[in-house]
Amino acid sequence: MTDIGANLAAVKARIAAAARRSGRDPASVRLVAVSKRVEAERIVTAVAAGQRLFGENYLQEAQAKISRVNELLAGPEAGPEASLDPTGKAEVSWHFIGHLQSNKAKAAATTDFTMVETIDRLKLARALDRHAAAAGRLLPVLVQVNVGGEAQKAGVMPEQAPELLRSLAELPALRVMGLMTMPPMAAHPEESRPHFARLRQLAEEFARQGLLGAHGSPLLSMGMSADFEVAVEEGANLVRVGTAIFGPRQ
Ligand SMILES: *Cc1c(COP(=O)(O)O)cnc(C)c1O
């Protein structure tokens, strides 16, 4: 059995240690618990252990699970730890971190995601903007950058990011909060370091050019189970960790 509570505590301790090592405030790093293919009951176990932010990759799976998790949290199964806020409900939030097709933009914009981390093209952004506006929402988003320049990978190429950012600034219902990346698969976490450093440098460059930072200092979403400590050392504000919390996916 995977001890979700113990895993969470260990991951948080490792994030805090990595932040301190690099002279950063551990509170500047938020943990996104990646719950794709993790059932609602186990997500609620993580909520009861104090986790409030989750990441999902697949829209239909996420929609079904978000309702189920809300249902469970409203019932007695959640336990007293899950009911920390005065309304008696734990405030759980969700980031969308998967590949998104433009024809699913309506569902994504109207599901309760507090952020979509994977904007990599204008067509998708326009569709999300239109549906978020129609729903009366402002949708925080990140631009996914293909820092490794890999041919089949999602993400805008670094050279094309400025043009995309300029166009996104014109979309009234989207708020570009920062950048996200998934570096090339690596055998060792240190191999990811230059890619994480590159994302940070790009964010700094784009902020200097006025392309990023309109809504506060840019967020960097980078680092997964295998390399989140290196990502924190290189400036991550959001780390997306699944396996190290929930165990191997089925
Ligand atoms: C699955 C996934 C993660 C988490 O990966 P783990 O190795 O299980 O921590 C992070 N980010 C994205 C975009 C993912 O798809």
The ligand as a MOL file (V3000), in Angstrom:
LIG
                    3D

  0  0  0     0  0            999 V3000
M  V30 BEGIN CTAB
M  V30 COUNTS 15 15 0 0 0
M  V30 BEGIN ATOM
M  V30 1 C 2.2560 12.8930 -15.4740 0
M  V30 2 C 2.7890 14.2720 -15.4750 0
M  V30 3 C 3.5350 14.7540 -14.3870 0
M  V30 4 C 3.9160 13.9180 -13.1860 0
M  V30 5 O 4.8260 12.9240 -13.5120 0
M  V30 6 P 5.4740 11.9990 -12.3600 0
M  V30 7 O 6.7080 11.4960 -12.9880 0
M  V30 8 O 4.4880 10.9350 -12.0680 0
M  V30 9 O 5.7210 12.8620 -11.1830 0
M  V30 10 C 3.9430 16.0750 -14.4330 0
M  V30 11 N 3.6410 16.8790 -15.4670 0
M  V30 12 C 2.9400 16.4520 -16.5170 0
M  V30 13 C 2.6280 17.3960 -17.6290 0
M  V30 14 C 2.4890 15.1420 -16.5590 0
M  V30 15 O 1.8080 14.7090 -17.6370 0
M  V30 END ATOM
M  V30 BEGIN BOND
M  V30 1 1 1 2
M  V30 2 1 2 3
M  V30 3 2 2 14
M  V30 4 1 3 4
M  V30 5 2 3 10
M  V30 6 1 4 5
M  V30 7 1 5 6
M  V30 8 2 6 7
M  V30 9 1 6 8
M  V30 10 1 6 9
M  V30 11 1 10 11
M  V30 12 2 11 12
M  V30 13 1 12 13
M  V30 14 1 12 14
M  V30 15 1 14 15
M  V30 END BOND
M  V30 END CTAB
M  END
